[in-house]
Amino acid sequence: MCGILGAIGEVADHSFEEGLIRISHRGPDGSSTWKDESAFVRLGHRRLAIIDLTEMGKQPMTVGPLTITFNGEIYNYLEIRKELEALGHRFASHSDTEVILSAFLQWGEKCLLKFNGMWAFAIWNSESKTLFLSRDRFGVKPLFYSLRSDRLVFGSEMKALTPMLGQVNVHPEFTWFVNNIHNYETTDRCLIKEVLRFPAGHYAYWKPGELKMDAKRFWNTLDHLLEPEKKYEDQVAHFQDLFFDACKIRMRSDVKIGTALSGGLDSSSVAAAMHQLSRQQNDGTFQRNWQNAFVAVFPGTPLDEKIYAEEIIKSFSLNGFYFEIDPVKGIEKLNDYLWYFEELFLTSPIPMIDIYRGIKQQGVSVSLDGHGADELFSGYGTMLLNAIKDNPFKLKSIKEVISTYKSTYGIDRSDFTVWVDGFAGKKKLLYHYFSKLFNFEEDDQLVKQLGHFNATLYREFHSFILPTLLRNYDRYSMAAGVEVRMPFMDYRLVSYCFSLPWTSKLRNGFTKSILRDAMIGILPEKIARRKSKVGFGTPFTHWLTGPWKEYILDTIQSQDFKNSQVINASQVTRTVQQFYKKPAPSWEDGNIVWESLMPYFWEIAFFKKLNYVQ
């Protein structure tokens, strides 16, 4: 994993080099630039060396007429390389980068469907004077670009592009981003005017002088659904095989690997699979020597999951590293961390950047994490009740869903348990109630193909929550020079899970049933049957009423705050003051304060710094 940058057209050398410097955190192991002077082409690369640590693995890399700058990993590169060697290709390195180039020479854009991995890359063909851009299926790796009549620039982060754009401005519809903070990631719109986001699951060919980037889709999960086994037990076995192989190929590395562990089901399952795989006979295709787990702890707050993480560490005899997040030091780091982060979000980047920096300090450059499972299996309470739509006339199914919801989330917020019992046998009344509650009238193709429950998960996975979280974890980890790999994002696993009925995901009062059952006998029972969910976050109320209070009050009194271009300073001030007047502000109250202040912190830490060096 690395940082990439490219420019086609007349761009000053110092501006390009400044762009590369701005993403040096993504690639601390080296910096290189390749030029095709005849076409005014520059490709830049900041290297985080993971596979083939020699000079032969260095980028930009050239094979024949093709030169590539690549950010990401192709986990099945060994299998693709073997296939290419049988077709007559020869390799000078042991890197996955060279495999991409040879695959592109052999199959063109069709090679993308062969790749199991995460990527954003650009290939320049010096013969046809054509650029090829691509981004992985689900957008795990970022890719931004800006196109004018006289030049194209592209790269891993917005800040890398802006030195080549001159004076930059906030997008004129900035408020729209604030109001759509959970889903703007799946649009091409960016916080900086003139910068666009290249879409996930797409590729594009572009020639100098073209005024539009005509991206074409190569992946749509709906086109790759499968026919699952009839018996649930067979589904569990199939899922387990896919999950373990997804973990195995993500353990391929020439540097130390570890895992960021929360103690929840998802990250614990990844750690358990890694442990099981490391005990297998070594076939030489993955790294078995790992034992480090890294845990963020928040003593005295609801976010602290240390006791669960300790259960995993003890069960698998791992080396546990615990990082207590210091909110006082967090204030000192806030501006630097927001510079790395670039975007708006509802939590602070401090805890997660801190833990990935801790991982790096232990000499670990790759972390296998559990992101993506919530959106595959319904890890959020609001998703569960959509299963009722799929069987509105089946009382047993309705009770199963409500029982799962209540036992997992403690209270029945929908208050309709009594309605179900009272309406038993009165199907028309029952249907009327749920159709009003859930708007059954929606009749789109997604629901027809997947059902209501899986359609909800599909939207969260592809369009709402997950793309934003993928972006966040790219920024968190790359700020520390750590590569995050996510077994639950394996496209084979994704296709299979969206092919399963909701009854394979909600069973016997449990969410994520197929994952839990696949890990029986592998995970400690305490974790496999755990129902509480915390997840990584920030204890804002705890911090705002304690170590951050003086800083926040000083902030809203500052002249910079009052002159902000992106917030209504008076309105935000009232929100903050009302928070501090409450004798016992809630968890949600703290989140609201951060949400109101975040655009201002972004403006000071990121936007105003963009124009500092041009």
Buried (B, 14 or more C-beta within 10 A) or exposed (E): BBBBBBBBBEBEEEBBBBBBBBBBBBBBBBBBBBBBEEBBBBBBBBBBBBBBBEEBBBBBBBBEEBBBBBBBBBBBBBBBBEBBEEEEBEBEBBBBBBBBBBBBBBBEBEBBEBBBBBBBBBBBBBEEBBBBBBBBBBBBBBBBBBBEEEBBBBBBBBBBBBBBBEEBBBBEEBEEBBEBBBBBBBBBBBBBBBBBBBBBBBBBBBEBEBEEBEBEEBBEBEEBBEEBBEEBEEBBBBBBEBBBBBBBBBBBBBBBBBBBBBBBBBBBBBBBBBBBBBEEEEEEEBBBEBBBBBBBBBEEBEBBBBEBBBBBBEBBEBEBBBBEBEBEEBBEBBEEBBBBBBBBBBBBBBBBBBBBBBBBEEEBBBBBBBBBBBBBBBBBBEBBBBBBBBBBEEBEBBBBBBBBBBEBBEEEEBEBBEBBEEBEEEEEEBBBBBEEBBEBEEEEEBBEEBBBBBBBBBBBBBBBBBBBBBBBBBBBBBBBBBBBBBBBBBBBBBBBBBBBBBBBBBBEBBBBBBBBBBBEEBBBEBBBEBBEBBBBBBBBBBBBBEBBEEBBEEBBEEEEBEEBEBBEBEEBBEBBEEBBEEEEBEBEBBBBBBBBBBBBBBBBBBBEBBBEEB
